Amino acid sequence: MAPVDGDRVQLRQVLLNLILNAIEAMGEPGDQPKVLFITSTEDASNGIRIAVTDSGPGLSTDGLARVFDPFYTTKSEGMGMGLSICQSIVKAHGGEISALANEPHGAVFQFTLPRDVASA
């Protein structure tokens, strides 16, 4: 897989935030299995796509539309800044971040980063 050019600490923060959010979302008791997938692939624009997929309760349509807004949270004890900060970091690296439903339940948070053209 092609390398990306970026701040290792900041990109680690993005990935860690997405993973911890997924784990928290699946922390509710229930009958369904707890599944977390982390994948990295090359995307259509020859960049790198990292996806964190969980089997938690997912987000409502309104939640999907607002999930990256500052101070929006679905947690009882949350400030609603984590995903907004992730979005800022990814955009500063020339990438995009998105959230979508994971059928039949759960969520997928993914971000893409451009390849490091110097090493291509």
HELIX and SHEET records of a PDB file:
HELIX    1   1 ARG A    8  ALA A   25  1                                  18    
HELIX    2   2 THR A   61  ARG A   66  1                                   6    
HELIX    3   3 GLY A   82  ALA A   92  1                                  11    
HELIX    4   4 VAL A  117  SER A  119  5                                   3    
SHEET    1   A 4 LEU A  36  GLU A  42  0                                        
SHEET    2   A 4 ILE A  48  ASP A  54 -1                                        
SHEET    3   A 4 ALA A 107  LEU A 113 -1                                        
SHEET    4   A 4 GLU A  96  ALA A 101 -1                                        
END                                                                             
